[in-house]
């Protein structure tokens, strides 16, 4: 008696899988940056008072440049205390300490080895996020804030008013690029392109990420169009599979 195990037949749909890419470049409309304002005083209340005073000076300096009060947001405010060791007063300052018999310090010199600790000062720090309504004026606003006593923390961040629309435009263009590539490959094989089987979003990135990819892997991403200084890049990459008719 013999038995046979029937294996299920496997069918592979004929088709093509491609990768579509697209880059959309738009001019920035707004910008934002971070600044820090610090103040030091002998008491916490005075340190906070001085820090708030410097913050008001910065707001007053950048106000004429189009920055409104609602464009300035405090994202961190803290106060820390610094302690400083204080050595007891030494008799005969600058004199060489006396050594007792046998090479030992005289009795009673032990407590001087333990320094006293007393409060030194309080430091207040206010971190502000400043939004710039006109991206072209970001540089002069930063200069004005620095002259008023602020310290710039980090780099500028440029944005568009509708970033979601820019991302959708890049993603849609990447899908069309995938369709065009699939049609070209199908025609080269003497076939007609059918319906899509699957489309997978790979990457949707912005703010220079595409430029970084292109610089590290130029053969994979291609040279691309030259970037204009001041433009934002939105890069999309999708994988799509199509059947043959």
C-alpha positions as CSV (number, residue, x, y, z in Angstrom):
1,X,0.0,0.0,0.0
2,X,1.4,3.3,-1.0
3,X,0.4,6.8,-0.1
4,X,1.1,10.0,-1.9
5,X,1.1,13.5,-0.4
6,X,-0.3,16.0,-2.8
7,X,1.5,19.4,-2.6
8,X,-0.7,22.5,-3.2
9,X,0.1,24.1,-6.4
10,X,1.7,27.5,-6.2
11,X,0.8,30.2,-8.7
12,X,2.8,33.4,-9.1
13,X,1.1,36.4,-10.6
14,X,3.1,38.0,-13.3
15,X,3.9,41.6,-12.8
16,X,6.5,44.2,-11.9
17,X,7.6,45.9,-8.7
18,X,9.1,49.4,-8.8
19,X,10.2,52.2,-6.5
20,X,8.9,55.7,-7.1
21,X,10.6,58.8,-5.8
22,X,9.8,62.5,-5.8
23,X,11.1,65.7,-4.2
24,X,9.0,68.9,-3.8
25,X,10.7,72.1,-2.9
26,X,8.9,75.1,-1.4
27,X,9.9,78.4,-0.1
28,X,9.7,78.8,3.7
29,X,7.1,81.1,5.1
30,X,7.8,81.2,8.8
31,X,10.7,80.4,11.2
32,X,11.4,79.8,14.8
33,X,14.4,79.6,17.1
34,X,15.3,79.2,20.8
35,X,17.0,81.7,23.1
36,X,18.2,81.6,26.7
37,X,18.1,84.5,29.1
38,X,20.0,84.2,32.4
39,X,20.5,86.3,35.5
40,X,22.4,85.8,38.7
41,X,21.8,87.3,42.2
42,X,22.3,86.6,45.9
43,X,18.6,85.7,46.4
44,X,16.2,83.6,44.3
45,X,13.7,86.4,44.2
46,X,16.2,88.9,42.8
47,X,17.5,86.4,40.2
48,X,13.9,85.8,38.9
49,X,13.2,89.5,38.9
50,X,16.3,90.3,36.9
51,X,15.6,87.4,34.5
52,X,12.1,88.7,33.8
53,X,13.5,92.2,33.3
54,X,15.9,90.9,30.7
55,X,13.1,88.9,29.0
56,X,11.1,92.1,28.7
57,X,14.0,93.9,27.2
58,X,14.4,91.2,24.5
59,X,10.7,91.3,23.7
60,X,10.9,95.1,23.4
61,X,13.9,94.9,21.1
62,X,12.4,92.5,18.6
63,X,8.8,93.9,18.7
64,X,9.4,96.6,16.1
65,X,10.6,93.8,13.7
66,X,7.2,92.1,13.6
67,X,7.5,89.8,16.6
68,X,4.3,90.1,18.6
69,X,3.9,89.1,22.3
70,X,2.0,86.0,21.3
71,X,4.9,84.9,19.2
72,X,7.2,84.6,22.3
73,X,6.7,81.4,24.4
74,X,8.5,80.5,27.5
75,X,9.2,76.7,27.4
76,X,11.4,76.4,30.5
77,X,12.1,78.6,33.5
78,X,14.3,77.3,36.4
79,X,16.4,78.6,39.2
80,X,19.4,76.8,40.6
81,X,21.6,77.6,43.6
82,X,25.4,77.5,43.6
83,X,27.4,76.7,46.7
84,X,31.0,77.9,47.3
85,X,33.4,76.5,50.0
86,X,34.9,79.1,52.3
87,X,38.1,78.4,54.2
88,X,38.4,79.8,57.7
89,X,40.6,82.9,58.1
90,X,44.2,82.1,58.4
91,X,46.4,83.9,60.8
92,X,49.4,85.5,59.2
93,X,48.1,85.2,55.6
94,X,50.9,84.0,53.3
95,X,53.0,82.6,56.2
96,X,54.3,79.1,56.2
97,X,52.5,76.8,58.6
98,X,54.5,75.8,61.7
99,X,55.5,72.1,62.1
100,X,55.6,70.6,65.6
101,X,58.1,68.2,67.0
102,X,58.4,64.9,65.2
103,X,57.1,66.4,61.9
104,X,53.4,66.6,63.1
105,X,51.1,69.6,62.8
106,X,50.4,71.3,66.2
107,X,47.4,70.1,68.1
108,X,44.3,72.0,67.2
109,X,45.1,72.3,63.5
110,X,42.7,69.5,62.5
111,X,39.4,71.4,62.2
112,X,41.0,73.7,59.6
113,X,41.0,70.7,57.2
114,X,37.2,70.7,56.9
115,X,36.0,73.8,54.9
116,X,32.8,75.5,55.7
117,X,30.1,75.7,53.0
118,X,27.9,78.7,52.5
119,X,25.4,79.7,49.8
120,X,27.0,81.5,46.9
121,X,24.3,82.7,44.5
122,X,21.2,81.9,42.6
123,X,21.0,81.6,38.8
124,X,17.7,82.0,36.9
125,X,17.4,80.7,33.3
126,X,14.4,81.4,30.9
127,X,14.3,79.5,27.6
128,X,12.1,81.1,25.0
129,X,10.8,79.9,21.6
130,X,10.4,82.8,19.3
131,X,8.3,82.5,16.2
132,X,9.0,84.7,13.2
133,X,6.1,85.4,10.9
134,X,8.3,86.5,8.0
135,X,11.1,84.0,7.3
136,X,13.2,86.6,5.5
137,X,13.5,88.7,8.7
138,X,14.8,85.8,10.9
139,X,18.4,87.0,10.7
140,X,17.8,90.5,11.9
141,X,15.4,89.4,14.6
142,X,18.1,87.0,15.9
143,X,20.7,89.8,15.9
144,X,18.3,92.1,17.8
145,X,17.6,89.5,20.4
146,X,21.3,88.8,20.9
147,X,22.1,92.6,21.3
148,X,19.4,92.7,24.0
149,X,21.1,90.1,26.1
150,X,19.7,86.8,24.8
151,X,21.9,83.8,24.0
152,X,20.9,81.8,20.8
153,X,20.3,78.1,21.6
154,X,20.3,75.8,18.6
155,X,19.7,76.4,14.9
156,X,16.8,78.1,13.0
157,X,13.8,76.0,12.0
158,X,12.0,77.1,8.9
159,X,8.5,76.0,8.0
160,X,5.6,76.4,5.6
161,X,2.1,77.2,6.7
162,X,0.6,74.0,5.3
163,X,3.3,71.3,5.8
164,X,0.8,68.5,5.4
165,X,-0.1,69.6,1.9
166,X,3.6,69.7,0.9
167,X,4.1,66.2,2.2
168,X,1.0,64.9,0.3
169,X,2.2,66.6,-2.9
170,X,5.5,64.7,-2.6
171,X,3.8,61.4,-1.8
172,X,1.4,61.8,-4.8
173,X,4.3,62.6,-7.1
174,X,6.2,59.5,-5.9
175,X,3.2,57.4,-6.7
176,X,3.0,58.8,-10.2
177,X,6.7,58.2,-10.7
178,X,6.2,54.5,-9.7
179,X,3.4,54.1,-12.2
180,X,5.5,55.7,-15.0
181,X,8.4,53.4,-14.2
182,X,6.2,50.3,-14.2
183,X,4.7,51.3,-17.6
184,X,8.1,51.7,-19.0
185,X,9.3,48.2,-17.8
186,X,6.1,46.6,-19.0
187,X,6.4,48.1,-22.4
188,X,10.1,46.9,-22.6
189,X,8.9,43.4,-21.8
190,X,6.2,43.6,-24.5
191,X,3.4,43.5,-21.9
192,X,0.5,45.7,-20.8
193,X,0.4,47.1,-17.3
194,X,-2.6,46.0,-15.2
195,X,-4.0,47.0,-11.9
196,X,-1.8,47.8,-8.9
197,X,-1.4,44.9,-6.4
198,X,0.2,46.8,-3.5
199,X,1.6,50.2,-2.8
200,X,3.8,50.8,0.3
201,X,5.0,54.1,1.6
202,X,8.7,54.0,2.3
203,X,9.9,57.4,3.4
204,X,8.3,60.8,3.7
205,X,10.9,63.3,5.0
206,X,11.5,67.0,5.0
207,X,14.0,69.7,6.0
208,X,17.1,68.5,4.3
209,X,16.8,64.7,5.0
210,X,16.8,64.0,1.2
211,X,19.9,66.1,0.8
212,X,21.6,64.0,3.5
213,X,20.5,60.8,1.8
214,X,21.7,62.0,-1.6
215,X,25.1,63.0,-0.2
216,X,25.7,59.6,1.5
217,X,24.3,57.4,-1.3
218,X,24.5,59.4,-4.5
219,X,24.2,56.3,-6.8
220,X,21.0,55.2,-5.0
221,X,19.3,58.5,-4.9
222,X,20.7,60.2,-8.0
223,X,21.9,63.8,-8.4
224,X,18.5,65.4,-8.3
225,X,17.7,69.0,-9.1
226,X,20.0,71.6,-7.6
227,X,18.6,73.0,-4.3
228,X,18.0,76.7,-4.1
229,X,19.3,78.3,-1.0
230,X,16.4,78.9,1.4
231,X,14.1,76.2,0.0
232,X,12.6,73.4,2.0
233,X,12.7,69.9,0.6
234,X,10.0,67.3,1.0
235,X,11.1,63.8,-0.2
236,X,8.8,60.8,-0.7
237,X,9.6,57.2,-1.7
238,X,7.1,54.4,-2.3
239,X,7.2,50.8,-3.5
240,X,4.5,49.6,-5.9
241,X,3.6,46.3,-7.5
242,X,1.5,46.0,-10.6
243,X,0.1,43.0,-12.5
244,X,0.5,42.4,-16.2
245,X,-2.6,42.2,-18.3
